[in-house]
């Protein structure tokens, strides 16, 4: 998978500029936006996945899921790879795996 934006900070900056820098936080109810809206699995679609790998330190490896909600909100969730996962929340991995995936081109997302 080839991505135009190759750093986590470049993707986050692009989202900020487009006012789509809504971090989705895992809670017991589902992904929650900063506005307090809670989204269940069936209300979300992963529209792009970015993998970032550190040059010298495996703990620098992370993944960013760009997610669209049924109400049009575009947000993201960031996690570390595998055993380095930084999500202590029970059920994060299971929740993210259940979200429908419909990958889009960056040009379509960031038009």
Chimera marker file (.cmm) of the C-alpha trace (Angstrom):
<marker_set name="trace">
<marker id="1" x="0.000" y="0.000" z="0.000" r="1" g="1" b="0" radius="0.5"/>
<marker id="2" x="1.574" y="3.245" z="-1.169" r="1" g="1" b="0" radius="0.5"/>
<marker id="3" x="0.600" y="6.484" z="0.568" r="1" g="1" b="0" radius="0.5"/>
<marker id="4" x="1.384" y="10.004" z="-0.609" r="1" g="1" b="0" radius="0.5"/>
<marker id="5" x="1.712" y="11.273" z="2.944" r="1" g="1" b="0" radius="0.5"/>
<marker id="6" x="4.483" y="9.320" z="4.601" r="1" g="1" b="0" radius="0.5"/>
<marker id="7" x="4.615" y="10.746" z="8.119" r="1" g="1" b="0" radius="0.5"/>
<marker id="8" x="2.080" y="10.736" z="10.910" r="1" g="1" b="0" radius="0.5"/>
<marker id="9" x="2.521" y="14.472" z="11.403" r="1" g="1" b="0" radius="0.5"/>
<marker id="10" x="1.802" y="15.183" z="7.704" r="1" g="1" b="0" radius="0.5"/>
<marker id="11" x="-1.491" y="13.271" z="7.845" r="1" g="1" b="0" radius="0.5"/>
<marker id="12" x="-2.511" y="14.948" z="11.114" r="1" g="1" b="0" radius="0.5"/>
<marker id="13" x="-1.642" y="18.382" z="9.694" r="1" g="1" b="0" radius="0.5"/>
<marker id="14" x="-3.724" y="17.723" z="6.573" r="1" g="1" b="0" radius="0.5"/>
<marker id="15" x="-6.647" y="16.694" z="8.792" r="1" g="1" b="0" radius="0.5"/>
<marker id="16" x="-6.190" y="19.829" z="10.932" r="1" g="1" b="0" radius="0.5"/>
<marker id="17" x="-6.227" y="22.100" z="7.882" r="1" g="1" b="0" radius="0.5"/>
<marker id="18" x="-9.444" y="20.428" z="6.658" r="1" g="1" b="0" radius="0.5"/>
<marker id="19" x="-10.953" y="20.671" z="10.175" r="1" g="1" b="0" radius="0.5"/>
<marker id="20" x="-11.204" y="16.881" z="10.267" r="1" g="1" b="0" radius="0.5"/>
<marker id="21" x="-8.788" y="16.352" z="13.152" r="1" g="1" b="0" radius="0.5"/>
<marker id="22" x="-11.369" y="14.685" z="15.358" r="1" g="1" b="0" radius="0.5"/>
<marker id="23" x="-9.701" y="12.075" z="17.513" r="1" g="1" b="0" radius="0.5"/>
<marker id="24" x="-11.998" y="9.183" z="18.293" r="1" g="1" b="0" radius="0.5"/>
<marker id="25" x="-11.372" y="7.835" z="21.785" r="1" g="1" b="0" radius="0.5"/>
<marker id="26" x="-12.302" y="4.299" z="22.844" r="1" g="1" b="0" radius="0.5"/>
<marker id="27" x="-14.794" y="4.203" z="25.715" r="1" g="1" b="0" radius="0.5"/>
<marker id="28" x="-16.930" y="1.424" z="27.150" r="1" g="1" b="0" radius="0.5"/>
<marker id="29" x="-19.778" y="2.536" z="24.857" r="1" g="1" b="0" radius="0.5"/>
<marker id="30" x="-17.730" y="2.757" z="21.614" r="1" g="1" b="0" radius="0.5"/>
<marker id="31" x="-15.651" y="5.439" z="19.893" r="1" g="1" b="0" radius="0.5"/>
<marker id="32" x="-16.394" y="8.856" z="21.377" r="1" g="1" b="0" radius="0.5"/>
<marker id="33" x="-15.725" y="12.205" z="19.693" r="1" g="1" b="0" radius="0.5"/>
<marker id="34" x="-14.541" y="15.331" z="21.534" r="1" g="1" b="0" radius="0.5"/>
<marker id="35" x="-18.125" y="16.625" z="21.211" r="1" g="1" b="0" radius="0.5"/>
<marker id="36" x="-19.257" y="13.651" z="23.306" r="1" g="1" b="0" radius="0.5"/>
<marker id="37" x="-21.076" y="11.746" z="20.547" r="1" g="1" b="0" radius="0.5"/>
<marker id="38" x="-20.649" y="7.987" z="20.865" r="1" g="1" b="0" radius="0.5"/>
<marker id="39" x="-20.360" y="5.848" z="17.739" r="1" g="1" b="0" radius="0.5"/>
<marker id="40" x="-21.031" y="2.117" z="17.558" r="1" g="1" b="0" radius="0.5"/>
<marker id="41" x="-19.288" y="-0.209" z="15.094" r="1" g="1" b="0" radius="0.5"/>
<marker id="42" x="-22.159" y="-0.103" z="12.595" r="1" g="1" b="0" radius="0.5"/>
<marker id="43" x="-22.020" y="3.721" z="12.491" r="1" g="1" b="0" radius="0.5"/>
<marker id="44" x="-18.385" y="3.838" z="11.340" r="1" g="1" b="0" radius="0.5"/>
<marker id="45" x="-16.352" y="3.060" z="8.220" r="1" g="1" b="0" radius="0.5"/>
<marker id="46" x="-12.566" y="2.986" z="7.974" r="1" g="1" b="0" radius="0.5"/>
<marker id="47" x="-11.830" y="5.010" z="4.833" r="1" g="1" b="0" radius="0.5"/>
<marker id="48" x="-8.020" y="4.968" z="4.938" r="1" g="1" b="0" radius="0.5"/>
<marker id="49" x="-5.340" y="3.184" z="6.909" r="1" g="1" b="0" radius="0.5"/>
<marker id="50" x="-1.819" y="4.567" z="7.252" r="1" g="1" b="0" radius="0.5"/>
<marker id="51" x="1.094" y="2.510" z="8.563" r="1" g="1" b="0" radius="0.5"/>
<marker id="52" x="4.137" y="4.339" z="9.908" r="1" g="1" b="0" radius="0.5"/>
<marker id="53" x="7.356" y="2.533" z="10.770" r="1" g="1" b="0" radius="0.5"/>
<marker id="54" x="10.209" y="3.965" z="12.792" r="1" g="1" b="0" radius="0.5"/>
<marker id="55" x="13.621" y="3.801" z="11.120" r="1" g="1" b="0" radius="0.5"/>
<marker id="56" x="15.532" y="2.461" z="14.094" r="1" g="1" b="0" radius="0.5"/>
<marker id="57" x="13.075" y="1.742" z="16.894" r="1" g="1" b="0" radius="0.5"/>
<marker id="58" x="10.219" y="-0.760" z="16.479" r="1" g="1" b="0" radius="0.5"/>
<marker id="59" x="8.296" y="1.054" z="19.215" r="1" g="1" b="0" radius="0.5"/>
<marker id="60" x="7.978" y="4.001" z="16.785" r="1" g="1" b="0" radius="0.5"/>
<marker id="61" x="5.698" y="1.927" z="14.544" r="1" g="1" b="0" radius="0.5"/>
<marker id="62" x="2.090" y="3.083" z="14.530" r="1" g="1" b="0" radius="0.5"/>
<marker id="63" x="-1.118" y="2.894" z="12.572" r="1" g="1" b="0" radius="0.5"/>
<marker id="64" x="-3.659" y="5.643" z="11.926" r="1" g="1" b="0" radius="0.5"/>
<marker id="65" x="-7.203" y="4.701" z="11.028" r="1" g="1" b="0" radius="0.5"/>
<marker id="66" x="-9.089" y="7.456" z="9.196" r="1" g="1" b="0" radius="0.5"/>
<marker id="67" x="-12.742" y="6.869" z="10.023" r="1" g="1" b="0" radius="0.5"/>
<marker id="68" x="-16.009" y="8.300" z="8.704" r="1" g="1" b="0" radius="0.5"/>
<marker id="69" x="-19.183" y="8.209" z="10.802" r="1" g="1" b="0" radius="0.5"/>
<marker id="70" x="-22.722" y="7.954" z="9.440" r="1" g="1" b="0" radius="0.5"/>
<marker id="71" x="-23.334" y="11.623" z="10.338" r="1" g="1" b="0" radius="0.5"/>
<marker id="72" x="-20.427" y="12.733" z="8.110" r="1" g="1" b="0" radius="0.5"/>
<marker id="73" x="-17.848" y="13.267" z="10.853" r="1" g="1" b="0" radius="0.5"/>
<marker id="74" x="-14.349" y="12.287" z="9.758" r="1" g="1" b="0" radius="0.5"/>
<marker id="75" x="-11.993" y="11.403" z="12.565" r="1" g="1" b="0" radius="0.5"/>
<marker id="76" x="-9.070" y="9.192" z="13.397" r="1" g="1" b="0" radius="0.5"/>
<marker id="77" x="-7.702" y="6.717" z="15.879" r="1" g="1" b="0" radius="0.5"/>
<marker id="78" x="-3.989" y="6.040" z="16.337" r="1" g="1" b="0" radius="0.5"/>
<marker id="79" x="-2.495" y="2.848" z="17.726" r="1" g="1" b="0" radius="0.5"/>
<marker id="80" x="0.920" y="1.260" z="18.030" r="1" g="1" b="0" radius="0.5"/>
<marker id="81" x="1.589" y="-2.022" z="16.239" r="1" g="1" b="0" radius="0.5"/>
<marker id="82" x="0.995" y="-5.335" z="17.969" r="1" g="1" b="0" radius="0.5"/>
<marker id="83" x="2.595" y="-5.821" z="21.358" r="1" g="1" b="0" radius="0.5"/>
<marker id="84" x="3.400" y="-2.106" z="21.520" r="1" g="1" b="0" radius="0.5"/>
<marker id="85" x="-0.310" y="-1.212" z="21.438" r="1" g="1" b="0" radius="0.5"/>
<marker id="86" x="-0.974" y="1.829" z="23.582" r="1" g="1" b="0" radius="0.5"/>
<marker id="87" x="-4.665" y="1.122" z="24.058" r="1" g="1" b="0" radius="0.5"/>
<marker id="88" x="-5.314" y="-0.124" z="27.550" r="1" g="1" b="0" radius="0.5"/>
<marker id="89" x="-9.055" y="-0.005" z="26.903" r="1" g="1" b="0" radius="0.5"/>
<marker id="90" x="-10.626" y="-3.415" z="26.884" r="1" g="1" b="0" radius="0.5"/>
<marker id="91" x="-12.015" y="-4.275" z="23.499" r="1" g="1" b="0" radius="0.5"/>
<marker id="92" x="-10.176" y="-1.712" z="21.314" r="1" g="1" b="0" radius="0.5"/>
<marker id="93" x="-8.631" y="-4.307" z="18.989" r="1" g="1" b="0" radius="0.5"/>
<marker id="94" x="-11.881" y="-6.234" z="18.717" r="1" g="1" b="0" radius="0.5"/>
<marker id="95" x="-13.879" y="-3.021" z="18.090" r="1" g="1" b="0" radius="0.5"/>
<marker id="96" x="-11.546" y="-1.712" z="15.368" r="1" g="1" b="0" radius="0.5"/>
<marker id="97" x="-11.600" y="-5.092" z="13.583" r="1" g="1" b="0" radius="0.5"/>
<marker id="98" x="-15.402" y="-5.035" z="13.408" r="1" g="1" b="0" radius="0.5"/>
<marker id="99" x="-15.568" y="-1.652" z="11.644" r="1" g="1" b="0" radius="0.5"/>
<marker id="100" x="-16.442" y="-1.879" z="7.953" r="1" g="1" b="0" radius="0.5"/>
<marker id="101" x="-13.526" y="-0.971" z="5.658" r="1" g="1" b="0" radius="0.5"/>
<marker id="102" x="-14.084" y="0.975" z="2.437" r="1" g="1" b="0" radius="0.5"/>
<marker id="103" x="-10.632" y="2.316" z="1.484" r="1" g="1" b="0" radius="0.5"/>
<marker id="104" x="-10.626" y="5.539" z="-0.524" r="1" g="1" b="0" radius="0.5"/>
<marker id="105" x="-7.962" y="7.392" z="-2.472" r="1" g="1" b="0" radius="0.5"/>
<marker id="106" x="-6.302" y="10.296" z="-0.666" r="1" g="1" b="0" radius="0.5"/>
<marker id="107" x="-7.395" y="12.564" z="-3.528" r="1" g="1" b="0" radius="0.5"/>
<marker id="108" x="-11.018" y="11.649" z="-2.818" r="1" g="1" b="0" radius="0.5"/>
<marker id="109" x="-10.669" y="12.160" z="0.939" r="1" g="1" b="0" radius="0.5"/>
<marker id="110" x="-8.649" y="15.378" z="0.830" r="1" g="1" b="0" radius="0.5"/>
<marker id="111" x="-10.231" y="17.070" z="-2.208" r="1" g="1" b="0" radius="0.5"/>
<link id1="1" id2="2" r="1" g="1" b="0" radius="0.2"/>
<link id1="2" id2="3" r="1" g="1" b="0" radius="0.2"/>
<link id1="3" id2="4" r="1" g="1" b="0" radius="0.2"/>
<link id1="4" id2="5" r="1" g="1" b="0" radius="0.2"/>
<link id1="5" id2="6" r="1" g="1" b="0" radius="0.2"/>
<link id1="6" id2="7" r="1" g="1" b="0" radius="0.2"/>
<link id1="7" id2="8" r="1" g="1" b="0" radius="0.2"/>
<link id1="8" id2="9" r="1" g="1" b="0" radius="0.2"/>
<link id1="9" id2="10" r="1" g="1" b="0" radius="0.2"/>
<link id1="10" id2="11" r="1" g="1" b="0" radius="0.2"/>
<link id1="11" id2="12" r="1" g="1" b="0" radius="0.2"/>
<link id1="12" id2="13" r="1" g="1" b="0" radius="0.2"/>
<link id1="13" id2="14" r="1" g="1" b="0" radius="0.2"/>
<link id1="14" id2="15" r="1" g="1" b="0" radius="0.2"/>
<link id1="15" id2="16" r="1" g="1" b="0" radius="0.2"/>
<link id1="16" id2="17" r="1" g="1" b="0" radius="0.2"/>
<link id1="17" id2="18" r="1" g="1" b="0" radius="0.2"/>
<link id1="18" id2="19" r="1" g="1" b="0" radius="0.2"/>
<link id1="19" id2="20" r="1" g="1" b="0" radius="0.2"/>
<link id1="20" id2="21" r="1" g="1" b="0" radius="0.2"/>
<link id1="21" id2="22" r="1" g="1" b="0" radius="0.2"/>
<link id1="22" id2="23" r="1" g="1" b="0" radius="0.2"/>
<link id1="23" id2="24" r="1" g="1" b="0" radius="0.2"/>
<link id1="24" id2="25" r="1" g="1" b="0" radius="0.2"/>
<link id1="25" id2="26" r="1" g="1" b="0" radius="0.2"/>
<link id1="26" id2="27" r="1" g="1" b="0" radius="0.2"/>
<link id1="27" id2="28" r="1" g="1" b="0" radius="0.2"/>
<link id1="28" id2="29" r="1" g="1" b="0" radius="0.2"/>
<link id1="29" id2="30" r="1" g="1" b="0" radius="0.2"/>
<link id1="30" id2="31" r="1" g="1" b="0" radius="0.2"/>
<link id1="31" id2="32" r="1" g="1" b="0" radius="0.2"/>
<link id1="32" id2="33" r="1" g="1" b="0" radius="0.2"/>
<link id1="33" id2="34" r="1" g="1" b="0" radius="0.2"/>
<link id1="34" id2="35" r="1" g="1" b="0" radius="0.2"/>
<link id1="35" id2="36" r="1" g="1" b="0" radius="0.2"/>
<link id1="36" id2="37" r="1" g="1" b="0" radius="0.2"/>
<link id1="37" id2="38" r="1" g="1" b="0" radius="0.2"/>
<link id1="38" id2="39" r="1" g="1" b="0" radius="0.2"/>
<link id1="39" id2="40" r="1" g="1" b="0" radius="0.2"/>
<link id1="40" id2="41" r="1" g="1" b="0" radius="0.2"/>
<link id1="41" id2="42" r="1" g="1" b="0" radius="0.2"/>
<link id1="42" id2="43" r="1" g="1" b="0" radius="0.2"/>
<link id1="43" id2="44" r="1" g="1" b="0" radius="0.2"/>
<link id1="44" id2="45" r="1" g="1" b="0" radius="0.2"/>
<link id1="45" id2="46" r="1" g="1" b="0" radius="0.2"/>
<link id1="46" id2="47" r="1" g="1" b="0" radius="0.2"/>
<link id1="47" id2="48" r="1" g="1" b="0" radius="0.2"/>
<link id1="48" id2="49" r="1" g="1" b="0" radius="0.2"/>
<link id1="49" id2="50" r="1" g="1" b="0" radius="0.2"/>
<link id1="50" id2="51" r="1" g="1" b="0" radius="0.2"/>
<link id1="51" id2="52" r="1" g="1" b="0" radius="0.2"/>
<link id1="52" id2="53" r="1" g="1" b="0" radius="0.2"/>
<link id1="53" id2="54" r="1" g="1" b="0" radius="0.2"/>
<link id1="54" id2="55" r="1" g="1" b="0" radius="0.2"/>
<link id1="55" id2="56" r="1" g="1" b="0" radius="0.2"/>
<link id1="56" id2="57" r="1" g="1" b="0" radius="0.2"/>
<link id1="57" id2="58" r="1" g="1" b="0" radius="0.2"/>
<link id1="58" id2="59" r="1" g="1" b="0" radius="0.2"/>
<link id1="59" id2="60" r="1" g="1" b="0" radius="0.2"/>
<link id1="60" id2="61" r="1" g="1" b="0" radius="0.2"/>
<link id1="61" id2="62" r="1" g="1" b="0" radius="0.2"/>
<link id1="62" id2="63" r="1" g="1" b="0" radius="0.2"/>
<link id1="63" id2="64" r="1" g="1" b="0" radius="0.2"/>
<link id1="64" id2="65" r="1" g="1" b="0" radius="0.2"/>
<link id1="65" id2="66" r="1" g="1" b="0" radius="0.2"/>
<link id1="66" id2="67" r="1" g="1" b="0" radius="0.2"/>
<link id1="67" id2="68" r="1" g="1" b="0" radius="0.2"/>
<link id1="68" id2="69" r="1" g="1" b="0" radius="0.2"/>
<link id1="69" id2="70" r="1" g="1" b="0" radius="0.2"/>
<link id1="70" id2="71" r="1" g="1" b="0" radius="0.2"/>
<link id1="71" id2="72" r="1" g="1" b="0" radius="0.2"/>
<link id1="72" id2="73" r="1" g="1" b="0" radius="0.2"/>
<link id1="73" id2="74" r="1" g="1" b="0" radius="0.2"/>
<link id1="74" id2="75" r="1" g="1" b="0" radius="0.2"/>
<link id1="75" id2="76" r="1" g="1" b="0" radius="0.2"/>
<link id1="76" id2="77" r="1" g="1" b="0" radius="0.2"/>
<link id1="77" id2="78" r="1" g="1" b="0" radius="0.2"/>
<link id1="78" id2="79" r="1" g="1" b="0" radius="0.2"/>
<link id1="79" id2="80" r="1" g="1" b="0" radius="0.2"/>
<link id1="80" id2="81" r="1" g="1" b="0" radius="0.2"/>
<link id1="81" id2="82" r="1" g="1" b="0" radius="0.2"/>
<link id1="82" id2="83" r="1" g="1" b="0" radius="0.2"/>
<link id1="83" id2="84" r="1" g="1" b="0" radius="0.2"/>
<link id1="84" id2="85" r="1" g="1" b="0" radius="0.2"/>
<link id1="85" id2="86" r="1" g="1" b="0" radius="0.2"/>
<link id1="86" id2="87" r="1" g="1" b="0" radius="0.2"/>
<link id1="87" id2="88" r="1" g="1" b="0" radius="0.2"/>
<link id1="88" id2="89" r="1" g="1" b="0" radius="0.2"/>
<link id1="89" id2="90" r="1" g="1" b="0" radius="0.2"/>
<link id1="90" id2="91" r="1" g="1" b="0" radius="0.2"/>
<link id1="91" id2="92" r="1" g="1" b="0" radius="0.2"/>
<link id1="92" id2="93" r="1" g="1" b="0" radius="0.2"/>
<link id1="93" id2="94" r="1" g="1" b="0" radius="0.2"/>
<link id1="94" id2="95" r="1" g="1" b="0" radius="0.2"/>
<link id1="95" id2="96" r="1" g="1" b="0" radius="0.2"/>
<link id1="96" id2="97" r="1" g="1" b="0" radius="0.2"/>
<link id1="97" id2="98" r="1" g="1" b="0" radius="0.2"/>
<link id1="98" id2="99" r="1" g="1" b="0" radius="0.2"/>
<link id1="99" id2="100" r="1" g="1" b="0" radius="0.2"/>
<link id1="100" id2="101" r="1" g="1" b="0" radius="0.2"/>
<link id1="101" id2="102" r="1" g="1" b="0" radius="0.2"/>
<link id1="102" id2="103" r="1" g="1" b="0" radius="0.2"/>
<link id1="103" id2="104" r="1" g="1" b="0" radius="0.2"/>
<link id1="104" id2="105" r="1" g="1" b="0" radius="0.2"/>
<link id1="105" id2="106" r="1" g="1" b="0" radius="0.2"/>
<link id1="106" id2="107" r="1" g="1" b="0" radius="0.2"/>
<link id1="107" id2="108" r="1" g="1" b="0" radius="0.2"/>
<link id1="108" id2="109" r="1" g="1" b="0" radius="0.2"/>
<link id1="109" id2="110" r="1" g="1" b="0" radius="0.2"/>
<link id1="110" id2="111" r="1" g="1" b="0" radius="0.2"/>
</marker_set>
